[in-house]
Amino acid sequence: MVPKKQEHIPVLADEVLKLLDPKPGESYLDLTAGYGGHASLVLERTLNAPAILVDRDEQAISALKKRFADKPVQISHSDFLAASSEQLDKNERFDLILADLGVSSAHLDTPSRGFAFMHDGPLDMRMDTDAKLTADAIVNGYSAEEIAEILKNYGEEPRARRIAQAIVANRPITSTKALAEVVARAAGRGRGKIHPATKTFQALRIAVNDELGQLEQALPVWIQLLKPGGRLAVISFHSLEDRLVKRAFAELAGDRYDSEAKLLTKKPVEAGRDEIVFNPRARSAKLRAVVKIKIPVTTGPKRKGV
Ligand SMILES: C[S@@+](CC[C@H](N)C(=O)[O-])C[C@H]1O[C@@H](n2cnc3c(N)ncnc32)[C@H](O)[C@@H]1O
């Protein structure tokens, strides 16, 4: 079936199912449920056992409510750091946890959300439209130094200073197309295949939604939220996210005697060519997973001669 323009196709779906390995009766926490693609596949296998579906986007929440109207799932409009901390406070634990990070196809395909330079729209980029900070506030309000820091840290943009100065010199900038043009003029076309504004848009989006801050603080909470034997899978879409996931998993699920969890993926799982042709968003997806160790080890390794 050819998907409709805004339909979100879940990435690495087979691989997620293989690693999470959902079984009848297992509880499920989906921290970025989006349009419910992964969630419906998991719920088919848990036979509609208790599940919580979280998203910070109101539109996604409405779509989830419709899609799962006849299922016994709890749907929560929240960012995943707040949602997972709340579950920890309530002492809840889950067999299966999934975080499929970043934006959905609906974000990118809806000009009024301001995520994409391919469409003209306002400089918004908020996943949660109740949030205060918009891309407009950064582009038209921050100093050139502050903008350059954002472009460098969240976009790994080598021409961060030049672009930031051009942004400040061309204010007010009021639309995504206008911003993309200012960036393209400042950065030059370059030799790469990607549009010169790609990194700037990524950086602004990450800053507006505090994406890395959320992820860094939430990862240890997610490991704590697993039941013994429970599985956590995280899909990231750029190297900054994947680095955080890799580091947290190495710390919490490394080969140490006191590790809380064990790696299910030594290297990240990536999409094959067939999937990328069908769903180009899968091109940059990286999937990592861990399993919570069943019996916590309380003593250290035996030393020689002891
Ligand atoms: C890639 S989509 C998920 C798609 C989903 N797995 C599916 O199959 O339909 C990512 C979703 O995560 C949400 N999101 C991103 N960061 C979030 C956060 N920190 N807290 C809650 N939701 C978040 C976005 O609003 C978006 O709907």
The ligand as an ORCA input file, in Angstrom:
! r2SCAN-3c Opt
* xyz 0 1
  C       9.831      9.545     14.876
  S       8.296     10.018     15.554
  C       7.703      8.519     16.289
  C       6.887      7.696     15.396
  C       6.281      6.460     16.015
  N       7.269      5.544     16.495
  C       5.360      5.766     15.026
  O       5.662      4.649     14.629
  O       4.351      6.367     14.632
  C       8.833     10.864     16.965
  C       7.716     11.392     17.842
  O       8.306     11.673     19.096
  C       7.792     12.854     19.612
  N       8.826     13.366     20.503
  C      10.071     13.770     20.182
  N      10.740     14.136     21.271
  C       9.910     13.938     22.316
  C      10.036     14.130     23.731
  N      11.155     14.626     24.273
  N       9.005     13.793     24.508
  C       7.846     13.288     23.977
  N       7.665     13.119     22.645
  C       8.683     13.431     21.830
  C       7.493     13.728     18.424
  O       6.459     14.634     18.696
  C       7.085     12.689     17.371
  O       5.684     12.529     17.312
*
